[in-house]
Amino acid sequence: MNSILFRDLLMNMLLGLTAVCIALLLAVKPVTSDDQGKQPGNMVITAVWPSGPVDIDLWVKGPGEKVAVGYSNRAGRVFNLLRDDLGTMSDDLPLNYENSYSRGLPAGEYVVNLHYYRGSQPVPVAIEIRFGPTGQPAKLYLQETIEMKAQGQERTVITFRLDEHGNVVGSNRIFKPLRAVGKAVG
């Protein structure tokens, strides 16, 4: 009689453990493509270039900003520069990148430039722009590679306008200097 009771108890425990495992598996939410891309700011602009002693600077300007955001002015009304990467000059990590984040998506003109600060050979720079409402998955707006050819070169990646709903209503690639215009002191 004891063996039957023990077997029943063991089967009940096994069924209970199975039920708990099934409940946990159902409760686990898999990562979906919609979950990816949530970002800390409303707009994230990223520039990435190959490892080496090359310094590329990301410059951005949003609506209402008198001075563009870059290495000499790391914070503006709309954008903040997260990191000024100097290539292998300041760190030993092989990845070179700079990011700017916006606070909000005010209507108006946005300009994104690259500046070849230091280096001796052409370098490909991967640019990505993502944006969307706070807490929502970011939408990819632009992803491309720009060839920076020589030290001192500044190129406009894109200039675009957002309406009051955060929709792009126009864009162009006409050069608009940001690095020297309204340069911050300090």
C-alpha positions in Angstrom: 0.0 0.0 0.0 2.9 2.4 0.8 4.4 2.0 -2.7 1.1 2.9 -4.3 0.8 6.0 -2.1 4.4 6.9 -2.8 3.9 6.4 -6.6 0.7 8.6 -6.6 2.5 11.3 -4.6 5.5 11.2 -7.0 3.1 11.4 -10.0 1.3 14.4 -8.5 4.6 16.2 -7.9 5.7 15.5 -11.4 2.4 16.8 -12.9 2.7 19.9 -10.7 6.2 20.5 -11.8 5.2 20.1 -15.5 2.3 22.5 -15.0 4.6 25.1 -13.5 7.1 24.7 -16.4 4.3 25.1 -19.0 3.0 28.2 -17.2 6.5 29.7 -17.1 7.1 29.0 -20.8 3.8 30.7 -21.7 4.7 33.7 -19.6 8.0 34.3 -21.2 7.7 36.9 -24.0 10.1 36.3 -26.9 12.0 39.2 -28.3 10.3 40.3 -31.5 11.5 42.7 -34.2 9.1 45.3 -32.8 11.0 45.1 -29.4 14.3 46.0 -31.0 15.2 49.5 -31.8 13.8 51.2 -28.7 16.2 54.1 -28.0 17.0 56.5 -25.2 16.3 59.6 -27.3 13.7 60.4 -29.9 16.3 60.6 -32.7 19.6 58.7 -32.7 22.3 59.5 -35.3 25.2 57.2 -35.4 28.5 57.3 -37.3 30.8 54.3 -37.4 34.2 53.9 -39.1 36.9 51.2 -39.2 39.5 50.8 -36.6 42.7 52.9 -36.8 44.1 56.4 -36.1 41.3 58.2 -37.9 39.1 60.8 -36.2 35.8 61.5 -37.8 33.4 64.0 -36.2 29.6 63.9 -36.3 28.0 67.3 -36.4 24.2 67.8 -36.1 21.9 70.7 -35.9 18.2 70.7 -35.0 15.4 73.3 -35.1 16.2 76.3 -33.0 19.8 75.5 -32.3 22.1 78.4 -33.0 25.2 76.3 -32.7 25.6 72.8 -34.1 26.4 70.0 -31.7 29.8 68.3 -32.2 33.0 67.8 -30.3 33.4 71.5 -29.2 29.7 71.9 -28.3 28.4 68.6 -26.9 24.9 69.8 -25.9 22.3 71.9 -27.6 18.6 72.6 -27.3 17.7 69.5 -29.2 20.8 67.3 -29.5 23.6 65.9 -27.3 26.8 64.3 -28.5 27.3 61.1 -26.5 30.9 60.5 -27.3 33.7 62.2 -29.3 35.7 59.2 -30.6 39.3 60.1 -31.5 40.1 56.8 -33.1 42.9 54.7 -31.6 44.4 57.9 -30.2 42.3 57.9 -27.0 41.4 54.2 -26.6 42.4 50.7 -27.5 39.0 49.5 -28.6 38.7 48.6 -32.3 35.3 50.1 -32.8 35.1 53.8 -33.7 31.8 55.5 -33.4 30.0 58.7 -32.4 26.3 59.1 -31.4 24.0 62.1 -31.1 20.6 61.8 -29.3 17.7 64.2 -29.5 15.3 65.2 -26.8 12.0 65.4 -28.7 11.3 65.8 -32.3 10.4 69.4 -32.8 9.2 70.5 -36.3 11.8 72.1 -38.5 15.1 71.6 -40.2 17.7 68.9 -39.2 21.2 68.9 -40.7 23.7 66.0 -40.3 27.3 66.4 -41.3 30.6 64.5 -41.1 34.0 66.1 -40.6 37.3 64.3 -41.3 39.3 65.7 -38.4 42.4 63.5 -38.5 43.7 60.8 -40.8 45.7 60.1 -43.9 43.6 57.9 -46.1 40.0 57.7 -47.4 37.7 56.1 -44.9 34.1 54.7 -45.2 31.8 56.0 -42.5 28.5 54.1 -41.9 25.7 56.6 -41.0 22.4 55.6 -39.5 19.4 57.8 -38.5 16.5 56.4 -36.5 13.7 58.2 -34.8 10.2 57.9 -33.4 8.1 58.8 -30.4 9.4 58.2 -26.9 9.2 54.6 -25.8 8.2 53.4 -29.2 10.4 51.3 -31.5 12.6 53.5 -33.6 12.1 53.6 -37.3 15.1 53.6 -39.6 15.1 56.8 -41.7 18.6 56.6 -43.3 21.3 54.0 -43.5 24.3 54.5 -45.9 28.0 54.6 -46.1 29.8 57.9 -46.9 33.3 58.0 -48.2 35.4 60.6 -46.4 38.4 61.3 -48.6 40.8 63.7 -46.8 41.6 65.4 -43.6 39.6 68.7 -43.2 36.7 67.5 -45.4 33.2 68.3 -44.2 30.2 66.8 -45.9 26.5 67.1 -45.4 25.0 63.7 -45.1 21.4 64.9 -45.3 19.2 67.9 -44.5 15.6 67.1 -43.8 12.5 68.8 -42.4 10.0 67.3 -39.9 6.4 68.5 -39.6 4.6 68.8 -36.3 3.7 65.1 -36.4 7.3 63.9 -36.8 6.9 63.1 -40.5 9.7 63.9 -43.0 8.3 66.5 -45.4 11.5 67.2 -47.5 15.1 66.4 -47.7 18.3 67.3 -49.7 22.0 66.8 -49.7 23.1 70.3 -50.4 26.3 71.1 -48.5 25.6 73.2 -45.3 28.7 73.8 -43.2 28.2 73.2 -39.5 31.6 72.9 -38.0 32.8 76.5 -38.3 29.4 78.2 -38.3 28.5 79.6 -34.9 31.3 77.6 -33.3 31.1 77.4 -29.5 33.9 78.9 -27.5 35.6 76.6 -25.0 
